[in-house]
């Protein structure tokens, strides 16, 4: 843009010191385009124009045209020395007049001035202005896919939806953001980006929304003795597990510690211990204190100050013994494939999609005893409900999916946040696929007010019959466990392009497994695959993938019993979706011979350790 043109329309520099860029002129240009004005000299409507200053004249012209023709009166408002004194000017500053209303001395007209014909010819030689991109909220489904295919557009999309509170759920209570909430502290933490309610995590949080753990880091990071706070009740990071709060635990006696202050400070009794608010609130032996600013962990810390009272139990998800675990709410629960009560880190259970709820009591339930609303298929249906609810009542009743319809940024944000929640659970399929194969799930159909379940067929209810053997075959065919491992380690990032077609093929295989996800139509499958792919490509820390994954054990049930290979890493297994599907198999790639522990009785010890014991014997 010409500097003079920008000045005449009151535009400013982006950086007043550098003066190398003018602020965005798109709105200004679009205004003139919509108004339909044309320059009376060059007959072009491109760019920004000025109206003749003569009262009642409806002629418009470009500043550059007015200056080039020589017969127009042009009154600048400043020169290289500064602004003119308006009282000494014949005409108002920053105005011009058309040739008809200009009084220009013919002798002052420059010899190199252009004629009207030349201006018209020059205007015609200019290439047409590029068509501005269609706003996101006006795009069709096909146009959105084209928009997302551009990496720069995708970065802009993620920046907008990941900072939009529409559809965001509190990382602690999992209740969505209320648009009518007047508490300004209920927002994404501007430091770590985690969304939580102040009343859930940090009642004393200010309106800036900075969570307690981020405030603690800012206040103490300059100290030589600073150690970044970590939750001592689990192994999940703050970005994936949520805000941290301080913990308090007092030993029964200080006799052991009075002569060793350094050891005391390093122990779980020390002054600088933290836990996720989630871990503290959901542990039945912990209590909240100091108005929610601290968690009392006295009842879960061993006398040695180094371990928790549940140190002898493994988390039934990550397999690690450290940290504090909670057993299933069902007292006589027995872990799948074993004889022991299953214990879990709260954050592992939340990420893997088990029931971690607080209505009305704080509850953690295993895969078998979780409420039906926490089943993977139910989560998919809740996700789809977000999309369906924006349609007309008639379309809702017929459950018609119109993915080609335009959508607002707020709606896109709701879908994105929900997609992250669902995909996060799929990242633990390397572990829970065994439970699903053995036990299925307790999914229940949603019955509308105008429906009678007793009068409906299984097809109308969308029930899918399956057996452990058929589910075993389904899990192997769609490579469910391998996909969980690939997602967890972000294996689709290792080769450029794998996060597109290969990832989408792998997700499509899972969405084409009715025993797991229900009988989906093709449009529904495509809808899920599109949004789960976007969730993966966003790299959102809340997914718990890649750098944000929860550490897991390298023994016990985290290894395949057949060969001792890691379940949570692909290892020698091929990347799911990398091989195109066979025509006769529909959406499924050729069968892969890979280890799994489906329908096997799990052993508690390490396969590698047992092998070594046999060899030494």
Buried (B, 14 or more C-beta within 10 A) or exposed (E): BEEEBBBBBEBEBEEEEEEEEBEEBEEBBEEBBEEEBBBBBBEBBBBBBBBBBBEEBEBBBBBBBBBBBBBBBBBBBEEEEEEBEEEEEEBEBBBBBBBEBBEBEEEEEEEEEBEBEEBBEBBEEEEEEEEEEEEBEEBBBEBBEEBBEEEEBBEEBBEBBBEBBBBBBBBBBBEBBEEEEEEEBBBBBEBBBBBBBBBBBBBEBEEEBBBBBBBBBEEBEEEEEEEEBBBBBBBBBBBBBBBBBBBBBEBEEEEBBEEEEEBBBBBBBBEBBBBBBBBBBBBBBBBBBEEBBBBBBBEBBEEEBBBBBBBEBBBBBBBBBBBBBBBBBBEEBBBBBBEBBBBBBBBBBBBBBBBBBBEEEBBBBBBBBBBBBBBBBBBBBBBBEBBBEBBEEEBBEEEEBEBEBBBEBBBBBBBBBBBBBBBBBBBBBBBBBBBBBBBBBBBBBEEEEEEEEEEBEEEEBBBBEBEBEBBBBBBBBBBBBBBBBBBBBBBBBEEEEBBBEBBBBBBBBBBBBBBBBBEBEEBBBBBBBBBBBBBBBBBBBBBBBBEBBBBBBBBBBBBBBEEBBBBBBBBEBBBBBBEEBEEEEEBBBEEEEBBBBBEBEBBEEBBBEEEEEEEEE
